[in-house]
Amino acid sequence: MNKELIEALELLEKEKNISKATLLEAIENSLITACKNHFGKADNVRVNINPQTGDFAVFADKEVVEEVEDPVLQVSLAEARMKDPKYEIGDVVHFPIESKSFGRIATQNAKNVILQKIREEERSMQFNEWYQKEKDVVTGIVQRNLGRNISINLGRVDAMLSEAEQVKGEVFKQTERIKVFVLEVKDTPKGPRISVSRTHPDLVKRLFEAEVTEVRDGTVEIKAIAREAGSRTKIAVWSNDPNVDPVGACVGINGARVNSIVHELRGEKIDIITWDENAAFLIENALSPAKVICVVADEELREAQVIVPDYQLSLAIGKEGQNARLAARLTGYKIDIKSETQAREMGLFEQMGIDDQEEGVYDDLPRDFDLAPAGEEYPEEGYLEADHLENGYQEEGYSEGKNLEEDYSQENYLEEGYSEEGYSEEKHPEEGYSDENYPVEDYEEQDSQ
């Protein structure tokens, strides 16, 4: 019997993850409870259990007195000397108690004490296990819909995905495996109550930690995240190793890493930008993919003025203002975006201390060239045709007849849909290329981009 008891305790320890010592303590308490139900008192009852063999013994300690007033706690001198002639008044005699003598009710109560202790320990172990997983990502199986909420099975416990934490438009099928973010774990009499989310920004962060080794080991840090669940996420990353490109590490070869996360998020778009301590550079990066002419940031007011080329204004603002809104959340700045024309009309270039050129000069600049890199000022002489040496222009500078890149000249520049007749001022109206020199469909396609 005792061997069977130890085997049962060891099996419970494996299945319920409850220590054998805790179960033995529960048995000890149950025997004391049985004694209390049988005798009415249990203050003097002791239980000894051998954890190796399972042997146990129950004793009642009784004081030797001349006249017995309470037979449960006291014993007469004559009765004590029948057990051992050496006992004297005031000694304590240990009387063994046979558990077989307990009644049915006392036995049932002892059983209930053991079961209650097992349930409490199991609930406590589950709570501690899931409390450690709070603010982490776990994989669950969709069970059933409870109204507008969804029950997610996480193994030995269930979690609740409420309507507020669901991504609008996502539909799950039963038995489908999904990843969820553990929002909160509460301890209740019925076990841990776990709330999970599919909309929390940290879900994206944890997915990157699981997918990108450099993020997991701390080489690449995720500095900030702004998310509109189901639509778009912007994430700013920084590398602690100058030899590691943070954006490239997160994107992976051929986009393998980020595509895996996008697939898990059901096609949600993810913009990965480089974090910068300089607020102006950070805001410029955050407005990607839009190009920025200049940024002036006020760190005290947490406000920023941004000027973008006219054709980039809609891209910088984004659909329904999404790009600008996410950039503001990511950087923590209130961002005011103006087009180049608006900035010129409002005199913002003068207010920013920028030497504004004659009208039309900015329109002629290459589209990938930033007029005013964030945090820097224009040269005193301003931007001139003869000073621009970027993008392969020769040292003599940019001029109508001196640009040798790809045989560019007014007479023979044939790229981007120009006709063989060539590019000339007369055939290039301000509002766009003429039909005969630049196909309308090509122009409209480039303009839309």
ABEGO torsion letter per residue (X at the ends): XAAAAAAAAAAAAAAAGBBAAAAAAAAAAAAAAAAAAAAGBAAABBBBBBAAAGBBBBBBBBBBBABBABAAABBBAAAAAAABAABBBGBBBBBBBBAAABBAAAAAAAAAAAAAAAAAAAAAAAAAAAAAABGBBBBBBBABBBEABBBBBAEABBBBBBAAABBBGBBBBBGBBBBBBBABBBBBAAEBBBBBBAABAAAAAAAAAAABAAAAAGABBBABBBBBBGABBBBBBBBABAABBAAAAAAEBGGAAAAAAAAAAGGBBBBBBBBBABAAAAAAAAAOABBBABBBBBAAAGBBBBBBBAAAAAAAAEBGGAAAAAAAAAAGBBBBBBBAAAAAAAGAAAAAGBBBBBBGAAAABBAABBABBBGBBBBAAEBBAAABABGGBBAAEBBAAABABGGBBAAABABGGBBAAEBBAAABBAAEBBAAABBAAAAAAAAAX
